[in-house]
Amino acid sequence: MNKVTWRSPSNIALVKYWGKKQGVQIPANPSISLTLEQCYSETSVSLVEKEKKTKEVELRFYFDGKENMAFRLRMLKFFDIVSKDFPLLQKYGLLIHSTNSFPHSSGIASSASAMSALSLCLCDLQQQLDNKKLKEEKFLNEASYYSRLGSGSAARSIYPYASQWGKTKSVKGSSDEYAIPFEKGLHKVFRNFQDTILIASSSEKKVSSRVGHSLMKTNPFAKTRYQQAETNLKDLIVALKKGDLEKFGAIAEEEAMTLHALMMCSNPSFILMAPSTLSMIEKIRQFRELSKLPVYFTLDAGPNIHLLYPQNIKRKVDEFIYAQLERYCEQGKMIHDNTGKGPFRVK
Ligand code: DP6
């Protein structure tokens, strides 16, 4: 029976999505991200004959070759939300195999790559069964829409290099329901931009994204934050078009620090940085000051640093990383990533 495999990358937000509006995964503010290449999920979905003739979804889920019940439950919740749009979910049983290119215990969030890979598989299979071939633009738009229902940030993994999600006056065609590509007009420096992920700690997330987002509901700075995101998005778009690295870096760092500050002043409060995160931030700022090189950082909702810099200074930045930052990484762990072309069908 039918089987498809998609590889879909992770992405790193520059303007962060943090906080949701009423509805299913509707962002409280617009966000923008760079699409990565080396950190990805590869997921294959096979349609098998159903054991029971009921409408209930039948699913076996394997992660890294082992049956995984926790992930299976998450998938079932997702299928519940999207099942009305995918008749295949009722008609066939599903056998899903998924792997990540990055180690499970690296502290890297996998929901963006995993949920986008899965959504691409579902959209692909459903169109095969319906015997129709959507235009690529429409296909990706649908895949982004369903990815968002699985995990908000996953909506942005669908597009090459950079992607924008969330309705805003600054971007024509923007939507809360799906991300849109930001390729046209993007300065060429960002087509091969470097992101070295410095693993400060690989322990489990202290707080799930779901809980983190919900804390914004009572955060006293929420309104100001949402305005700041709008302004940062508008300014960042100009920087991404011009290749203005200084402006790019200033916004990326402000967004990272704001995200963490918001968590610190939430109720309950969370400190998501590790001591080594702060040490690395200091080293990066010192290095930038002395070298005058465009090296910046951003953070996810966790302790790991994403070191962002253009490809043409990679050798110098590598020297800096190994001389001054490696010692702060857990067992020296880091992942060298870069912006990439987005998801593709493997077979
Ligand atoms: C800090 O997309 O993981 O990485 O929609 O609840 O699945 P859910 O949340 P998720 O949140 C990502 C938060 C972030 C910022 C970002 O990627 O924009």
Residues whose N, C-alpha, C, O or C-beta is under 5 A from the ligand:
A	BS01	DP6	A13 V15 K16 Y17 S31 S111 G150 S151 G152 S153 A154 S209 R210 D300 A301
